[in-house]
Structure formats: C-alpha cells, structure tokens
C-alpha cells in the first residue's frame, strides 16, 4: 500500500468503526516509517470530525460514534507514546471525571476519545469522583479545563458541590469548568456556575477549544 492508500484506509475504517483494520493500518504505516502526526492529523482526526458532523446531521447515532471512537482509541494506544516522543504539541490539558454517586462512564469515555483525537491531553479520574479528589487532581496536574460528567438527575447537584470545593480551595479561577451528561442542560450549567456545557462528544470538543481560545486571548490581552 502507498502512504496515501494507508491514510484513506485509516479514514474510511475509522468512520466504519473497524477497530482491527484501523490498528493493522496503523502498524503498517509505522513499519513504512510514516510519521505518527501524519496519521493523526491527516486521517484519524478528520475521520472523527466527520463522525461528529454525521451525528449532528442525524446520520449517525451514539452507537456509531462509540464504535468509531473505540476504533480510533486502539490506534491512539499505539500512537500516543510515539506522538509524545516526537513532541507533537497538545492544545491543552483536560481533566475529566464522573461525579460522586454516579458510575456511568460511556459518554465520558467517548468524550475523552474525541478530545484526545482533537489534540488534548486527557486525564481521566474515572467514576464516583469526590470533590476533594477533583481538587487534589487540579493541584497536581494544573489542567486548562475540568469536566464534570453526570448521567443521573440525582447526581447533578454534585456539580455545585464540586464548584464550591474549588472555590474553597482557592482554585476556581485557575480552570475552565465544563459540565455534561444526558440530563444536563445549558440552563442547569448556568445555574450552577459552570463556564461551559456541551450536549454531546462532538460539541464538547468544539466548546472546549472555544473556551480555551477565549481564556488565552484574555490572559494575553
């Protein structure tokens, strides 16, 4: 296969959610000494962007997004250490976790894959993350953005508890706070005092990039 054929194959198979083919093509590309960054920016990211566009149009649904995301995740497992070695710049650090009392992580995991594909370094704290654990992780990792995920209406009040914990620790102004999950709305995000909300994984990437650009423009002004 030529490099162009490999890139087209990676794009098509990621769109189709064919994980084994994506991994095989990734390994073939590396054997041919293709650059990891080329695979990421010319095949994998464009494929995920197309997945997001199809989701927004109603041509794809959550299962298709998950399958495509998982297909890309297999390739990212191989590429991530190589990208770090080649010094590919991450656009920012995103700390993510499902709030205390909630064990749902499918949506969160999909968001993580999309964020990684878009160039973010993602630190995933998992599920059932208590406010104090978020505070400790922010102090340790100094992320640009923190994401609180909730799938249950009963755990949504933890957004406010987490924000209060950040205020108390004196670090609320250091980070952009995004919230999301199936029952969450823009109105609820506004009420609890979050900086951003997104309805799905594709929208999360766009919103995160926009919020980060706004923050950096303000800081540099």
C-alpha positions in Angstrom: 0.0 0.0 0.0 1.1 3.6 -0.6 1.1 6.2 2.1 -2.0 7.8 0.5 -3.8 4.5 0.5 -3.0 3.9 4.1 -4.3 7.4 5.1 -7.5 6.8 3.1 -7.9 3.4 4.7 -7.4 4.8 8.2 -10.0 7.4 7.5 -12.6 5.0 6.0 -12.1 2.3 8.6 -12.3 4.7 11.5 -15.6 6.0 10.0 -16.8 2.4 9.7 -15.7 1.6 13.3 -13.5 -1.2 12.1 -11.0 -1.4 15.0 -8.9 -4.3 13.9 -8.4 -2.7 10.4 -7.5 0.6 12.0 -4.9 -1.0 14.2 -3.5 -3.0 11.3 -3.2 0.0 9.1 -1.6 2.0 11.9 1.1 -0.7 12.4 1.6 -0.9 8.6 2.1 2.8 8.4 4.7 2.8 11.2 6.6 -0.1 9.5 6.7 2.2 6.5 8.2 4.9 8.7 5.2 7.2 8.2 5.0 10.0 10.8 2.6 9.4 13.8 1.5 13.0 13.5 0.6 12.5 9.8 -1.7 9.5 10.7 -3.3 11.6 13.5 -3.9 14.9 11.6 -4.5 13.6 8.1 -6.6 10.6 8.8 -7.8 9.9 12.3 -8.9 13.4 13.4 -10.6 14.2 10.1 -12.5 10.9 10.4 -13.7 11.7 13.9 -14.7 15.2 12.7 -16.8 13.6 10.0 -18.3 11.2 12.6 -19.2 14.3 14.6 -20.7 16.0 11.6 -22.8 13.0 10.7 -24.0 12.8 14.3 -25.1 16.4 14.1 -26.9 15.8 10.8 -28.7 12.8 12.3 -26.9 10.3 10.0 -25.0 8.7 12.9 -26.3 8.0 16.4 -24.5 7.3 19.7 -23.6 3.6 18.9 -21.9 4.6 15.7 -20.0 7.4 17.5 -18.9 4.9 20.2 -17.8 2.3 17.7 -15.8 4.9 15.6 -14.3 6.3 18.9 -13.2 2.8 20.0 -11.7 2.1 16.6 -9.6 5.2 16.9 -8.7 4.5 20.5 -6.9 1.3 19.5 -4.7 3.3 17.1 -4.2 6.0 19.8 -2.8 3.4 22.2 0.0 2.7 19.7 0.5 6.3 18.6 0.3 8.2 22.0 3.8 7.3 23.2 5.2 8.0 19.7 3.5 11.3 19.5 4.9 12.3 22.9 8.4 11.3 21.7 8.1 13.4 18.5 7.0 16.4 20.5 3.6 16.9 18.8 2.0 19.8 20.7 -1.1 19.2 22.7 -3.5 22.1 22.6 -4.4 21.8 26.3 -5.0 19.5 29.3 -8.5 18.3 30.1 -9.2 16.7 33.5 -12.3 14.6 33.4 -14.4 12.6 35.9 -17.9 11.3 36.6 -19.2 12.9 39.8 -19.6 11.3 43.2 -22.6 8.9 43.3 -22.5 8.2 39.6 -20.9 5.2 37.9 -21.8 5.9 34.3 -18.9 6.3 32.0 -19.8 5.5 28.4 -20.5 9.1 27.5 -17.4 10.3 29.4 -15.2 7.8 27.7 -16.5 8.8 24.3 -15.8 12.5 25.1 -12.3 11.5 26.2 -11.5 9.8 22.9 -12.8 12.7 20.9 -10.8 15.2 23.0 -7.6 13.1 22.6 -8.3 12.9 18.8 -8.6 16.7 18.8 -5.2 17.1 20.4 -6.0 17.4 24.1 -4.1 15.6 26.8 -6.9 13.9 28.8 -6.5 12.9 32.4 -9.5 10.6 33.4 -10.2 10.3 37.1 -12.9 7.6 36.4 -16.3 7.4 38.1 -17.5 8.3 41.6 -15.1 11.2 41.9 -15.5 13.1 45.1 -15.0 16.9 45.2 -11.7 16.6 47.2 -10.3 14.2 44.5 -11.0 16.8 41.8 -9.3 19.5 43.9 -6.2 17.3 44.5 -6.0 16.4 40.8 -6.3 20.0 39.7 -3.5 20.9 42.1 -1.4 18.0 40.8 -1.9 18.3 37.0 -2.7 22.0 36.5 -5.3 21.3 33.8 -6.7 24.0 31.5 -10.2 22.6 31.7 -12.1 20.4 34.2 -15.1 18.3 33.1 -17.8 17.1 35.4 -20.0 14.3 34.0 -23.3 13.2 35.4 -25.8 10.7 33.9 -28.4 10.7 36.8 -30.5 13.7 37.8 -29.8 12.7 41.4 -26.1 13.3 41.0 -26.3 16.6 39.1 -26.2 18.6 42.3 -22.6 17.4 42.7 -21.7 19.9 40.0 -22.4 22.7 42.6 -20.7 20.8 45.4 -17.6 20.4 43.2 -17.6 24.1 42.2 -17.9 25.0 45.9 -14.9 22.8 46.7 -12.9 24.6 44.0 -13.9 28.0 45.4 -13.0 26.9 49.0 -9.6 25.6 47.8 -8.9 28.9 46.0 -8.5 27.4 42.6 -11.9 28.1 40.9 -10.4 30.9 38.7 -7.5 28.7 37.6 -9.5 26.4 35.5 -12.4 26.4 32.9 -15.2 24.2 34.2 -17.4 22.2 31.8 -20.4 20.1 32.7 -22.3 17.5 30.7 -24.3 14.3 30.7 -27.6 13.0 29.5 -29.9 15.1 31.8 -27.8 18.2 31.9 -28.9 21.4 30.1 -27.3 24.8 29.3 -29.8 26.3 31.8 -28.6 24.0 34.6 -24.9 24.7 33.7 -25.6 28.4 34.0 -27.4 27.9 37.4 -24.5 26.0 39.0 -21.9 28.5 37.6 -20.1 26.3 35.1 -18.1 28.0 32.3 -19.4 25.7 29.6 -21.8 23.0 28.6 -22.0 20.6 25.7 -24.8 18.2 24.7 -22.5 15.5 23.1 -18.9 14.5 22.5 -18.6 16.4 19.2 -19.9 19.6 20.7 -17.7 19.1 23.8 -14.6 19.3 21.6 -15.8 22.5 19.8 -16.8 24.2 23.1 -13.6 23.2 24.8 -11.5 24.7 22.0 -13.6 27.9 22.0 -13.4 28.3 25.8 -9.6 27.7 25.8 -9.1 30.3 23.0 -11.2 32.8 24.9 -9.2 32.2 28.1 -5.9 32.5 26.4 -6.9 35.7 24.5 -8.0 37.3 27.8 -4.8 36.3 29.5 -2.6 37.6 26.7 -4.6 40.8 26.2 
